[in-house]
Amino acid sequence: MEKTYTTTNASDMHTISTEFVAYIQTLPAQNHALVVALTGDLGAGKTTFMQHVAGVLGVTETITSPTFVILKKYLLPQPVGFFTELVHIDAYRLADETELEKIRFNDYYNNPHAMLCIEWPEIVPKLIPDNAVKINITHTGGETREVAVVTEQ
């Protein structure tokens, strides 16, 4: 599946996030986390997308970029489909995959009830499975962004 959206405001991003969460609930259960690979330039809107997805999932905590802490985990107040937790990783400051292994990446990956969202997946390509959902956000000028959702599912 591939679908591209254009967004110019928070309302558009919320609509895209709502459709995205509805879509991922239709995917078959796996024996590991659903990996969502978020690509885009600095400031493109990856963390903004995550804020909206977290809101749709019911997370009430403030979602900020995990750039300096690398990983943030949020428990969902109630299951959404088979998801009970959201794990947000920012790989921007990492050298390679070995740094994620130090923070127990495999424990998060092996949880079939987790949605594992990774910003800057190109830095840790060996940890991104073929069936990852890929989100590419492109800043196209002014307040306009294109959000492309691609999946091999």
N, C-alpha and C positions, 0 to 999 in steps of 0.2 A: 504494500500500500504506500502511496505517496500522495500527500495533500499539502498544498501551500496556502497559507493565509497571509493577508496583509492587515497590519494593525497600526493605528495611529493614536490610540489612547488606552487607558486602563480598562475601559469597558470591553474593548476588542480583545485584549489579552485575557480577561476573565472568561469571555466566551470561548476563546481558543482552548484555554486550560480546562474548561468544563467539558468540551468535546473530547479533549485528549484523555481525561480521566474516564469518561464514558467508554472511549475506545479501548483503553488498556484493560478494562473490566471484561471485555469480550475475548481477550486472549486466553489461551489454554493455560492451566496451571503448569508450572515447571518444578523441577527438583532443586531450583536455585532462584535467587532474586531476579526480578525483572530489571535489566540494566537499561537505563536511558542515558544515551551519550549526547551531551549538549555542546554544540560547537558554535562559534561566532567570535568576532573580534572583541577586544576589550570594550565594554560599554554597549555591546549590542543588545543586551537584555536577557542574558541567560539567568541571572539571579532573579530578575523581575518575573520571568516565566515561572521559576521555582516558587516564588512567593505566591503567585496565583494558583499554581497546582496544589501547594500545601493548603491554601485556604479552601479550595474545593474539597480536599481530603479531610477537612475539619480541623486542621492544626490551628491553634489559636496563638501559639508562640510567635514572636517576631522572627521572621526569617531573614537572616543576613548572610552575606557571602562567607563561606568558611575558608577564605583565602589564607588566613594565618593559622587557623586551627586545623585545617585540611578536611576535617570530617565533622558533620553534625548529624545527630540522630533524633528523630521525632517520632514518638508513639502516637498513632492515630487514636482519637477518642473512642471510635468504634470502627470495626472492620469496614473497608470499602472493597467489595469483591473479596478476594482472598488476601488483600494487603492489610497489614496491621502496623507497619512502620515505614517511614520515609527516611532514607539515608542520603544526605547531600554531601558530595565530595567536590572539592576544588583542587584539581591537580596542577594548577598554574605554576606553583612554586616548586614542584617536584622535579627531580632529575630523571627519574624513570620509575618503573613498576615496583622495584625493590623497596622503595620508601613507603608505598601503600601496604606492602606485606608486613612491615614493622608495626602497623596500627591495626593488625588483624583483619585485613581486607577479606580474606577467605571466609572468616566467620560471618561477615555481612553478606557476602556473595552466596554462601550456602544456605541462607535463610529463604525458603520459598515464599514467605509472607512479607518480604521486603521489596520495596521499590528503591533501587540503588541508582541515583542520578549523579552523573559524573560530568562536571564542567572541565573542559580541556582534555577530552579523552585521547587526543592525538599524542599526548605526552605519555600515556600508559596504554598503548595499543594492544599489548599482549593480554591485558585484563578485560578487554571488550569482546564479548562473545559475538559470533556471527548473527545471532538472533536479537541483538540489542536494538531497541527503538532509537532511531537517530533523529535528533532535533537540531536543525541548523537555523540560527537566527542571524539575519543580515540587516544592518542599518542601511536603509536606502535613501536617506536624506530627511532633514527636519526631524519630525517625530515619527516618521514611517519606518516600520520594520516588516520584513518578510519572515514568516516562521514556517519552515518546511518540516513536515513529519514524515519520516521514511521508516518502514519496517519490512523485514523479510518474513514476518509471521504469516 
